[in-house]
Every structure is written in C-alpha cells, then in structure tokens.
Amino acid sequence: MSEGNGRKRAQAEALEQALLEGEGKGSLEAWLAYLLPREALEDFARRFALKIKGFRVEKAPDRILLSALSKAFLEKGEVREAVLERIGEPAESAPEPSPSPPPGKEEKRDQDEDEVRELRSRLEALQVEWNVLELKEKELQGELKKARSGEKKFRRRALEAEEGKRKLEEQVRKLKNLAPEAKQAKDLRREVQSLKEENERLRASLASLNTDRVNLEREVEELRLKKRGKKAPREPKKEPPPVLPGEDPDQWHIPLFEKEFQETLLSAPAPEAQRILKTVFFACQDPAYPSLKLKKLEGKGDLWSVRVDPGMRLIFLREGKVFRFLTATDREDQDTELKSLRERYG
C-alpha cells in the first residue's frame, strides 16, 4: 500500500474513532464532504435508498446528500462499513505515483502538520457555514409559524363572516315568510278598526232612537191626558252634572300623561287616539261637559273617570290644577284596572 493510501486509511480510522467518541453531526458532515466526492455521495444514496426529500438524487444539493448520509452513517452499521471502506480505497482515476525516496522525519512531520492545519481551517469554515444555515433555518421556522398563526386567524374570521352571512340570510328568509302574515294582520287590524267605528255609529244611532222613542212616548202620554182633561205631570228636575269640589268650572286644568297612558296613546289607531285626545281636551276645559259623564271613583284617592265612548273611559288623578291621566281602560278591563289603581293611589 502506498503512503497516500495509508494516510487515507488513517483518516478513515480517525473518523471512526471520533464518531465513536461522540463527535457532533456537523463535524461528521464536514469530514464526509472532505473525504468523499460527489459521485460517491450519489452512489451511497442510491445504494442504500437514502431519504432525499424534494429532490432526485442527481439533482439534490451536496448538503442534502451529506445530511442523509451522515444520519444513515450513525444509525446503520452497513452504511458505516461501506463509507469507511470507500474512504480507505485508493482513487481509481489517480495514477499510481512513481516511487520516490522516503522523506525525512522532519519533512514528513511538516507535511502532516500542514495537512492538519488545512483540515482544521476547512472544518472551521464549514462549521461557520453550518451555524449560519441553522440560524437562517430558525428564522424561516419563526416566519413560517407566524404565517400559520395568521392563516388560522384569517380562517377563523372567514368562518365567523360566513356564519354571520348565514344568519342574516336566515333572518331575511324569515322576514320574507312573515311578510304575507304581516299584511294579513294589518288588514285584520284595519277591519277591526272599521268594525269598531261602525259599532260606535250604531251605538250613536241607537242612543238617538232611544231619545226619540222617549220623546214620542212623552208626547203620546200628554195627548192621552189631554183627552181625559188632565194635566201632564211636570218633568223631574235634572240634576246638574258633577263638578269637581272646590274648583271653578271656568278654570282650565293642566294635563299630564303617565307612561302607561302614553304607551296606550301611541299604540292606538289614529281615530281612537284622536278621540282620546279630544276627551282630554274637553276634560281639562270643562270636566262637567255632559258627554264626558264625569264620575268620582271609590277610594281614598282623588281618582276620577271620564267617558271616551261606550266602551272606553279615561282615569285621572286630580292634583290641584293638574289632571294626571293614568290609563285608558276598556269596559271589560275596567274593574281590574280600578283595583290596581286604588292599591297604588288609595
């Protein structure tokens, strides 16, 4: 064996010894890059089916092949033996050097020291390059993590927007389905209001007919008495309408509306609201107006009521010159409302 082949074998044994003693992965890759040519790396990758992610063997960069070979070198004994055997073999293309006289001890030692220094210098350069690559890898991993986090937030917001859109479409669909029902309810309210107005007109007509009937009965009775030669009895004196005690009939009063009364007024149809306001106007101007049918309610409080129509009355509390209108109640709910008001206002 020549002196060059002996040095290669010594390097292979030193490499194996360094690895067995726990040298780092980066140092192993540096040694393999120095000791093995490119075609040897490709040969080992194909021979032992090394995992080269994202590249074909002939297109893979040296650092990818070195990383895969280093990993297999540490894990598989057969790979390690093949690499060490390849390092120890003489180069096929290199011609056998001509025999030369053996160098002296000093010259040989200088040559070995030069080779060691060169190897150390190259190893340090490769180590620096490896550290730089590791830093770049960490930076890229950080950027990738941020990008994934941003992607998750974007997807979450997109899902929230999609959910909001779905709910809005559902509400629009419900409103479209309710539109015919709302129109039908509006028509029914209009019809109910028309029936109420018709009922009031009929009540007014009935009251007028009753008045006419009473007058006719009175005239018939007078004629009957005249035929008999008797005088018609005098009509009983009508009692004056009730007047608020201690008040001047010509004195105006100030109306105030409670919250419940305001809600009733705002929710009432326009004709009904007009009648309520008209009744309030007359009550504040002249509570004894005949059509109002002013009535003092039982209880300790100064509660009074006035008539809006045959089916509705307004209840108010007198506070000096102020009429505080409390509620507008129907005939059916009048007893319940009065009980509640008596508890609150005495």
Secondary structure, DSSP 4 states (H G I P E B T S, - for coil): --HHHHHHHHHHHHHHHHHHTT--HHHHHHHHHHHS-HHHHHHHHHHTT---TTS-GGGS-HHHHHHHHHHHHHH-HHHHHHHHHHHHSPPSSSPPPPP-PPPPHHHHHHHHHHHHHHHHHHHHHHHHHHHHHHHHHHHHHHHHHHHHHHHHHHHHHHHHHHHHHHHHHHHHHHHHHHHHHHHHHHHHHHHHHHHHHHHHHHHHHHHHHHHHHHHHHHHHHHHHHHHTT-PPPPPPPPPPPP--TT--TT---EEEE-HHHHHHHHHS-HHHHHHHHHHHHHHHH-TT-GGG--EEPSSSS-EEEEEEETTEEEEEEEETTEEEEEEEEETTTHHHHHHHHHHHH-
